[in-house]
Amino acid sequence: MALVRRTREVSSSADSHLMTYLRATVWGPAEFVGLPPWWLVVEGALAGVLTASAVVGTTLYGAWTGRPSLADGEGSLVCAAALALYLVFVGAGRALVGIVVLLGICLALHTPQAAAGMVLTERGRVQSVTVTSVEDGWAQDGGRGRYLCAIRDADGVPLKVRIWRGCGGTTRPGDAIALVYDPEGRVPPRGVEAGSGGLEPLRGLAPWASALVVGSLIAVVRSYRLSRPADAKL
């Protein structure tokens, strides 16, 4: 009986150690009691803020200077990957690293349109164009959604782009609508929307950037160990 009880105790201890190891690997060890160290909070927030700034700044720089590899978000994905490597280096939980990577990718994918909008806001010029046709882009949804307008310029030359900003259900062929374009031709033109000045194009990125900062903060905070695995073996 004693041998059986001893075997059960050893098995229970092994299971407990295994669950602790798996929990630390997936979500991070978080070996602190009470509030986390303040410097750890600062480190996690700073890593997130720097990455979010790099993601947005890199794409905005690419759109402004006409560098497609940066304007399309490829450079932003590199910034997100760099944050992931940093989190792995500090020992963050694998699940949290995955969440932060996903948030970084989402931010990087949303940034190109916002960056193009900022370029048009800062140096775009407005001209009047004529609608040649109107198409319901989401006809399968019962006529709800964005309408797409084919347009021609003042000289009667059809433009290759179709716009949805400023194009609605009441728009008809022959109507004149406003189009904003980049005189340097580095970003595609788009229709003019009311209230789209200032930093409005970047406002849609705020939720993704905030989520990335919070995710980075949690991942770094939960990576805290009282001792490294190498120290525990000594």
Summary of the structure (lengths in Angstrom):
residues: 234
radius of gyration: 26.2
end to end distance: 35.5
largest distance: 97.8
contacts: 693
relative contact order: 0.17
helix: 57%
strand: 14%
